[in-house]
């Protein structure tokens, strides 16, 4: 399996350097987004046909709208996060979470 974003980067650089037409880059982007939306739409269809959890059509349409946006913003962000994680793993750097404060629960007494 290739590291995240290698396909997009390869087609982008090929188009930038003139080895491939820009239409190929946009075709790859459209195919990726289209297949991502198709995957989400089929998941919503399967969920709705099997369980009928959404009483309003508006809820299903909201899910489909998010499914249309997801391949464009979330998959790119997720690929970026995976790349950062891969670089940190290869260079053996630890993830830095910062200081975490507990909130929302009261401390329990020891027995």
C-alpha positions in Angstrom: 0.0 0.0 0.0 1.3 3.4 -0.9 1.6 6.3 1.6 -1.4 8.6 1.5 -1.7 11.0 -1.3 1.0 9.5 -3.6 -1.5 9.0 -6.5 -2.7 12.6 -6.3 0.8 14.0 -5.9 2.1 11.9 -8.9 -0.7 13.0 -11.2 -0.4 16.6 -10.0 3.3 16.8 -10.6 3.0 15.0 -13.9 0.4 17.6 -15.0 2.5 20.5 -13.5 5.6 19.3 -15.4 3.7 18.8 -18.7 3.9 15.0 -18.8 0.2 14.5 -18.4 -2.7 16.8 -19.3 -4.5 18.7 -16.6 -7.7 17.0 -17.6 -6.2 13.8 -16.3 -5.6 15.3 -12.9 -9.2 16.6 -12.7 -10.5 13.3 -13.9 -8.6 11.5 -11.1 -10.0 14.1 -8.5 -13.5 13.7 -9.9 -13.4 9.9 -9.9 -12.0 9.8 -6.4 -14.7 12.2 -5.1 -17.4 10.5 -7.1 -16.5 7.0 -5.8 -16.3 8.4 -2.3 -19.8 9.8 -2.6 -21.1 6.6 -4.1 -19.7 4.7 -1.2 -21.4 7.0 1.3 -24.7 7.1 -0.7 -24.9 3.3 -0.8 -24.2 3.1 2.9 -27.0 5.5 3.6 -29.3 3.6 1.3 -28.4 0.3 3.0 -28.9 1.7 6.4 -32.2 3.3 5.6 -33.6 0.2 3.8 -32.6 -2.1 6.6 -33.3 -0.1 9.8 -35.5 2.9 8.9 -33.9 5.0 11.6 -34.7 8.4 9.9 -38.3 9.5 10.1 -37.8 12.6 8.0 -36.6 12.8 4.4 -34.6 15.9 5.4 -32.4 13.7 7.7 -31.5 11.4 4.8 -30.8 14.4 2.5 -28.5 15.9 5.2 -26.6 12.6 5.3 -26.2 12.5 1.5 -25.0 16.2 1.6 -22.3 15.3 4.1 -21.5 12.2 2.0 -20.9 14.5 -1.0 -18.6 16.9 1.0 -16.7 14.1 2.9 -14.5 12.9 0.0 -13.4 16.4 -0.7 -12.4 17.7 2.8 -12.2 14.8 5.2 -10.3 12.4 3.1 -7.7 15.0 2.2 -7.4 16.0 5.9 -7.2 12.4 6.9 -4.5 11.7 4.3 -2.5 14.7 5.7 -2.9 13.4 9.3 -1.7 9.9 8.1 1.3 11.4 6.4 2.3 13.2 9.5 1.9 10.0 11.5 3.9 8.1 9.0 6.7 10.7 9.1 6.7 10.6 12.9 6.8 6.8 12.9 9.7 6.6 10.4 11.7 9.3 12.2 10.7 7.7 15.6 9.4 10.9 17.0 6.7 10.7 19.7 3.4 12.3 19.2 2.9 15.4 21.3 -0.5 15.7 22.9 0.2 18.5 25.3 -1.2 18.8 28.8 -4.6 17.3 29.2 -7.0 18.5 31.9 -9.7 16.2 33.3 -13.2 17.8 33.2 -16.7 16.6 33.7 -16.2 14.0 36.4 -15.8 14.4 40.1 -13.0 12.6 41.7 -13.9 9.4 43.5 -12.8 8.5 46.9 -10.5 5.5 47.4 -11.9 2.7 49.4 
